[in-house]
Amino acid sequence: MPHINLENDFPGIRGLMAFRPETAGPLGELANILLRDTEGLSRAERELIATHVSYLNDCFYCHTSHGATACEYLDGNSALVDQVRKDYQHAPISEKLKALIGIAASVQKSGKSVRPEQVEAARALGATDKEIHDTVLIAASFCLFNRYVDGLAATTPTDLSSYAARGRQIAEKGYGTHIFTVPQPA
């Protein structure tokens, strides 16, 4: 049960955004910019970074929902998503993505935990400055999103099938204020 009366029964961040729509617009826009851009990192890679950071932050709602969205982009490969969530270093992903997820994991601890050698290693593996930038901003933003969801004890569905339906919707339509103004999948 949420710590405050949200006056709605939407799950996760959707309920929080419906409660305070004036903050929902900018947060949804930020999520769209960071997670739906296709320049550099793919949408799947962006969602995998968000999933891993959310897993490190122990935010079940976020790591499950973004994992479901990544799964949509990865043709249903939930085993890969789960491996990246828990043990990205041994997952069958590119070395560049492993280096970027390592940077994201450092950001999750503290922005000051990112070491120059991590950035140089990512660059040596082909990461561009934009990809490094977006990785850091995705990680930092998901620390905010995770703390927002868990700090207000947002409703977290236990029916895992609801996450897959929401992941499909996000993959098709993106993030934004429509999450509380348009009927959502059951």
C-alpha positions in Angstrom: 0.0 0.0 0.0 1.4 3.4 -1.0 2.6 5.7 1.8 0.3 8.5 0.5 -3.2 8.4 -0.9 -2.6 8.5 -4.6 -6.4 8.7 -5.4 -5.9 6.0 -8.1 -5.0 2.4 -8.3 -2.5 2.5 -11.1 0.6 0.3 -10.4 4.2 1.6 -10.0 5.3 4.9 -11.4 2.1 5.2 -13.3 0.2 5.8 -10.1 2.7 8.4 -8.9 2.6 10.2 -12.2 -1.2 10.2 -12.2 -1.1 11.7 -8.8 1.2 14.6 -9.9 0.7 15.0 -13.6 2.8 18.2 -13.7 5.9 16.2 -12.9 4.7 13.2 -15.1 5.3 15.1 -18.4 8.9 15.9 -17.8 9.7 12.5 -16.3 8.0 10.7 -19.2 9.8 12.9 -21.7 13.1 12.1 -20.1 12.3 8.4 -20.2 11.4 8.6 -23.9 14.6 10.5 -24.8 16.8 8.1 -22.9 15.2 4.8 -23.6 13.7 5.2 -27.1 16.5 7.0 -28.9 18.0 4.7 -31.6 21.2 6.7 -32.2 24.1 4.7 -30.8 22.7 2.3 -28.2 19.7 0.3 -29.3 16.5 0.5 -27.4 17.1 -3.0 -26.1 20.6 -2.0 -24.8 19.1 1.1 -23.1 16.4 -1.0 -21.4 19.0 -3.6 -20.3 21.0 -0.8 -18.7 17.8 0.5 -16.9 16.9 -3.1 -15.9 20.4 -3.8 -14.4 20.5 -0.5 -12.4 17.0 -1.1 -11.2 18.0 -4.6 -10.1 21.0 -3.2 -8.2 18.6 -0.8 -6.5 16.3 -3.7 -5.6 13.3 -2.0 -7.3 11.2 -5.0 -8.3 8.6 -2.9 -10.2 11.2 -1.1 -12.3 13.6 -4.0 -13.0 10.6 -6.3 -13.9 8.8 -3.7 -16.1 12.0 -2.6 -17.9 13.1 -6.2 -18.2 9.8 -6.9 -19.9 10.3 -4.0 -22.3 13.8 -5.2 -23.1 12.4 -8.7 -23.7 10.0 -7.2 -26.3 13.0 -5.7 -28.2 14.9 -9.0 -27.9 12.2 -11.2 -29.5 11.1 -12.6 -26.1 14.6 -13.6 -24.9 13.8 -13.5 -21.2 16.8 -15.7 -20.4 19.2 -13.0 -21.8 17.4 -10.3 -19.9 17.6 -12.2 -16.7 21.2 -12.9 -17.1 22.0 -9.3 -17.8 20.0 -8.3 -14.8 21.9 -10.6 -12.4 25.3 -11.4 -14.1 25.9 -9.2 -17.1 29.6 -10.0 -17.3 28.8 -13.5 -18.4 25.8 -12.7 -20.6 26.1 -13.2 -24.4 26.2 -9.4 -25.1 28.8 -7.3 -26.7 32.0 -6.4 -24.7 31.1 -2.7 -25.3 27.7 -3.2 -23.7 29.4 -5.0 -20.8 31.7 -2.0 -20.3 28.8 0.4 -20.4 26.8 -1.6 -17.9 29.9 -1.6 -15.7 29.8 2.2 -15.9 26.1 2.2 -15.1 26.7 -0.1 -12.1 29.3 2.4 -10.8 26.9 5.3 -11.2 24.3 3.3 -9.2 26.8 3.3 -6.3 27.9 7.0 -6.7 28.7 9.2 -9.6 32.2 9.5 -8.2 32.6 5.7 -8.4 33.0 5.9 -12.2 36.7 5.5 -12.9 38.5 7.0 -15.9 39.8 3.5 -16.9 36.2 2.3 -17.2 35.4 5.1 -19.6 38.6 4.5 -21.6 37.8 0.7 -21.7 34.4 1.5 -23.1 35.9 3.8 -25.7 38.5 1.2 -26.7 35.5 -1.2 -27.3 33.9 1.4 -29.6 31.6 3.4 -27.2 31.0 6.9 -28.4 30.9 9.9 -26.1 27.1 10.0 -26.6 26.7 6.3 -25.6 28.8 6.9 -22.5 26.8 10.0 -21.7 23.4 8.3 -22.2 24.6 5.3 -20.1 25.5 7.6 -17.2 22.2 9.5 -17.5 20.1 6.4 -17.8 21.8 5.0 -14.6 21.4 8.3 -12.7 17.8 8.7 -13.9 16.9 5.1 -12.8 18.3 5.8 -9.4 15.7 8.6 -9.2 12.9 6.6 -10.7 13.6 3.6 -8.5 13.7 5.7 -5.4 10.5 7.5 -6.5 8.7 4.2 -6.8 10.0 2.6 -3.7 10.2 5.7 -1.6 6.4 6.2 -1.9 5.8 2.4 -1.8 4.0 2.4 -5.1 1.7 -0.5 -5.8 3.8 -3.4 -7.3 1.8 -6.0 -9.2 2.7 -9.6 -8.3 1.1 -11.0 -11.5 4.1 -11.2 -13.7 2.0 -11.4 -16.9 1.0 -7.8 -16.4 4.6 -6.7 -16.9 4.8 -8.5 -20.3 1.7 -6.7 -21.5 3.0 -3.3 -20.4 6.4 -4.1 -22.0 4.7 -4.6 -25.3 2.8 -1.4 -25.0 5.9 0.6 -24.1 7.8 -1.0 -27.0 5.0 0.1 -29.4 4.1 3.5 -28.0 6.8 4.7 -25.7 6.7 6.5 -22.4 4.8 9.6 -21.5 1.7 11.0 -20.1 -0.4 8.5 -22.0 0.4 6.0 -19.3 -2.3 7.3 -17.1 -4.7 8.8 -19.7 -5.1 5.8 -22.0 -6.4 2.4 -20.9 -3.6 0.0 -20.1 -3.2 -3.7 -20.7 -4.7 -5.9 -18.0 
